[in-house]
Amino acid sequence: MKLRYDVAMRLALAPLLLLLLAACATAPSARSPLREALAKADTSDVESAVRTCLTQDGWKVEDVGSFAGGSNVVTAYKAKDQTDVYIHSADQKPRITGGPLDESPFWKCLGGQLGGGGADKADKDKPDTDKDKPDKDKGHDKE
């Protein structure tokens, strides 16, 4: 009888635990270092970065944005899906709401475009100097 009670109690607590975890989730734009990069950037720079990253992620971005509730809105489509990215003023937290799923490459791209982490443009432009270094693991030098 005690076994049935334990199983029933665990099953009853599972939805509560799931709800608690969901409440602790944060938007990608509210996480560091993207949060800091968004705070420093002008709204026009943020919008330009959003458009660039949506396009790189395979979205077809509408040429003309819209304005809703005091925020700029960038709308994009991919197949039958639509995403809306709301760009709020710099004093609002989070600065961006909506947009693709959290695991989308869009968020990493956005951090790189704004210089706040992700695939940073500066890192891409640096020459790879490690190619000229000897490979110590193989026990011989490249010459």
N, C-alpha and C positions, 0 to 999 in steps of 0.2 A: 504494500500500500504506500509506503514511503517513497518508493521508486516512481510511482505514478504521480505523486504530488510534486517531486523534483522536476520531472519532465514537464508537467503542466505549468509549473512556475517559470521554468526557463522559456517555454514557448510564449507565455504571457509577457515576459520581459523583453523579448526580441523586438517587437515593434517600438517599444519605448526607447530601446538602445539605438535603433535605426533612426528614429526621430531626433534623438539627441545628437547623433553624428551629423545628420543633415543640417541641424541648427548651427553647428560649428563650422560648416563649410564657408569659404570666402571666395569672392569673385577673383578671377585671375588678375584683374587690374588693381585689386586691393592688396596684392602680395608684393613684397619687396623683391627685386629692385625696380620692377615696372612701376610700382606706385610712386616712387621718387622721381622717376623719369617723366611720368605723366604730370606730376605737380609742377615741374620746371618748364614744361613745353607750352608754347602758345597753342591756342585752339586750332589755328590754321595748320600748324605743324602736326598736331595730333590727327586731324582729319586727313591730311595727306598721307601720313604713315598708315592709317587705317585702310585707306583706299589701296595703297601699294600692297599691303600684307593680305588683304582679301583677294586681290587679283593674283598674287603669288600662290595663294592657297586654292586657286581654281574657281573662285567666285566671279560672277559677272556683276560688276558694280554699276549702279545707275549713275549716269553722268551728273545729274542734278540731285543734290541732297535736299533734305527737308528740315523743318524746324518744328519741334513739338515740346511743349512744356518748358521752354527756355533752353532746350538742348538741340544741338545739331544732330541730325539723324542721317546715317549712311546706310542705304539699303542695297543688298546684293542677293543674287540668285545662283544656285548650283543645282542643275537638274530640276527637280520639283520642290526643292527646299528654298526657303527665304530666310535671311538673317537681317536683323536691324541692329546697328551699333549706335548707341546713344552716347554722344560726347558732351559731357556736362562742363560747366565752368570750372576753373582751377580750384575754387574754394569748396567744391562738392567732393565728397568721398563716398564711393569710389568715383573716379573721374570718368570711367567708361562702364556702361552697363549693356547688357544684351550681347550680341555677337555670337560667333561659333562656340562649340562646346569647349570645355576647359582643356581637354587634351589636344585640341586642334593646333597645328603648327602656326596658326595665325598669331597666337599670344607670344610665342618665342620670337617670331618675326617682328612683332610690334616693339618688343623690348630692344631688339637690335636696331631697328629704325630710329628709335628715340634715344639710343645710347644707354639704356637701362638694363642691360643683361640680354640674355638670349643669344642669338646668332649675331653678334656685334659686327658692324660693317668694318670697323678698324681691324679686327682679327682676320677678316677675309682678305683685306688688302695687304697684310703683312706677308713678306716672302717667307717661305718655309725654310729656315736655316738649318733645321735638323737633318735635311737630306744630305748635306755635305759632311756631317759628323760621322766618325767611324762607328761601325756597328759592333759594340763591345760584346754583345751576347754571342756572336758567332766566332769571336776570337781572331778576327782579321780586320785590317783597315781597308777602306776603299781608297785606291790611289790611281 
